[in-house]
Amino acid sequence: MSELLKSIDARTKLAGTNKLEILLFSLGTDSRTGRQETFGINVFKVREVMRTPLITAAPEMPASVQGMVSLRGVLVPVVDLARYAGVDSQAPRSIMIVTEYAGHTQGFLVEGVDTILRLDWSQMRVPPAMLLAEMGGLVTAVTELSDGRLVMLMDVEKILSETTHYDDEIVFRNIKPLGKPELTVYFADDSAVARKQIERTLEAMDVKFVAAINGLEAWDELTKTAAYAVSAGRPVSELISLVLTDIEMPEMDGYILTKKIKSDARFAGVPVIMHSSLSGMSNQQLGKSVGVDEYVPKFEPQRLSETLARRLLGDLPTVQLT
């Protein structure tokens, strides 16, 4: 397993090319359906893969959280993914995927890991409505392998939200309205949980918004608005105040979306903020290389609102990516 992930640090070169690598894993055969589904997680969010260590039960934890493990002196919550996803499997959870994203470390118990698959984001499709309903919104993208298997990319941000309660109302309490009803933010994110939090932040700021579920849908909306502005003889920046984009999205990722915006003269003066749970410096530098104006980690509504206010009002010093 160490061989499987030993070159993970070198994989940052894939970012900005609309490519990704996902670690494939299984949760066992569902006794109700007789099927064994294949799931995936972006390797950028995987810190290591190990045999399941001794797990210590902890009180008052969500049902799918088995307990805690100590990894190099740090207590890490452990989620039984089969139980969380509603997969009725008796297979032993002998493998733990240690994930790190949005400033949190979690262990995911799985039946086994398969391989790392490299593919283009354009090969990842938005899940059909039936699958979304069946999986309770747990899947953000799907792709089909050459052997006919369907791979479902898990919305790990949803798991984090529902096992740590970081989405509590208190985090929105101190966000102030801007008093600028003419402002409109366009944003793109494939996670329903993240979109909800962005919407709540913008609503608290009293800022209008146009939401998209991936970069391709956002680009379509942006170009429609730009075409209208040009035909009306108005600068696009009057109609699009700011673009907020996730990095990981099916069909078109945030790097490619940013490249398109920054290379199109119609969008001159429209700032682009990258908003992602991939908060490493390498990701921030890659964002800067494609023209991102600023980077904000996900799931910090107060910090997001402050950054948006500074960029939208233009009356405070800007913070450059470093």
Disulfide bonds with the S-S distance in Angstrom:
none
